[in-house]
């Protein structure tokens, strides 16, 4: 009976340890690489190099550049440095918080919050 209690206790501790882990594992996929997402029918290429984030819109005709400050493995704050996209609604210095919700293969699902507005997004790693 004592053996069964020890097994039960060990199983319970293992379950608690597992359930307290972050819901997303493997966020390092986001720290460096080339990604894509869609706006309407246009592909946007995103290059992340740890602290630098650059988006290329309309075949690289326009760019958005930000500096990243990693809060943890799966969350960062992006501070806008430069945007050449016409009528872009945010000014340099604006901060957007990004939290990864889940990763499926090479697809990263996240929630971005900027100026109190949150929206879901998705990036696919291509390199």
N, C-alpha and C positions, 0 to 999 in steps of 0.2 A: 504494500500500500504506500509506503514511504517513497518507493521508487516511482510510482505513478504520480505522486504529488510533485516530485522533483521534475519529472518530464513535463507535467502540466505547467509548472512555474517557468521552466526554461522556454517552453513554447509561447507562453503569455508574454514573457519579456522580449522574445524575438519578434513577436507580432507588434508589440508596442513600439519597439525600436524601428521596425519597418514602417509603421503607420505614421511615425513622427518625422520621417524623412521628407524632404521637399517633394512635391508632387511631380517635379520635372527633374530628370537626370540627364546628364550629357549636354548641358548648356554651353560647354566649351566650343561646340560646333559653331556657335554664333560669334565668337571672339575674333576670328580671322577667316576671311574668305570672300567669295563673290556670290551674290544672291540675286534673285529676281522676285518682283511682285508685279501685279497688274493694276493699272489705273484705267478704267474703262476698257478699251481694247489695246492699250499701249503697255508694252513691257518696260519696266523700270529696272535698271541694273544698279545694285547696291554693292559697294566695296567697303568692308570693315577690316581695319588693321588695328586691333585692340582699342586704341583711343581715338582713332580717326574713322569717320563715317562719311562716305560720299555717295550720293545718289545721282545717276545719270538719266535724264529724262529726254524723250524725243530723239533717241539715237545720239545721245551726248551733246545735243544742242544746248541744253540747260543743265545746271548742277545745283545740288543742295549739299552744303558741307557743314558737318557738325563735329564737335569734340565730345567724346564719350567719357563719362565717369561711372565706373562699375560700382554699383551698390553691393552686389553679391554676384555669384556665378550666373544667375538667371535674371538679373535686373540691372538696368543702366539708366542714367540721365543723359540725354543728348542736348547739348547747348548749341543752338544755331549760330554758325559763324558767317555763312554766306549763302545766298539763294539768288539764282539768276532766272528762275521760273517766273514768267510774267504774272503779275497780280498775286504774287505769293502773299498769303495773309499774315505771316509772322515776320518779326524783325530780328536782326542779329541780337543774341543774348536770350532769346526765348528758350525755355527749357521744356523738353518733353520727356516724361518718364515712360519707360518700356519694361513690361514684366512678361516673361515667357510663361505661357499657360501649359503648353505641352509640345512635345517634339515627336513626330512620326516619320521615321526614316530621315530624309533630308528636308522635311518641311517643318518649319517653326511657326507655331501659333502663339500670338501675343496679344496683349492689351496695351495700347498707348494712351497716355493721358497728357493733354496739353491745355493749359488755361481752363482747367476744370471740366473739360469735355473728354470722355473716354470713348475709344472705338477699338474694335477687334481688327487684327491684321494677320497676314500670313506671308512668310518669306520662304523661298525654296533655294537651298544651297546648290549652286551649279559648279563651283570650283572650290 
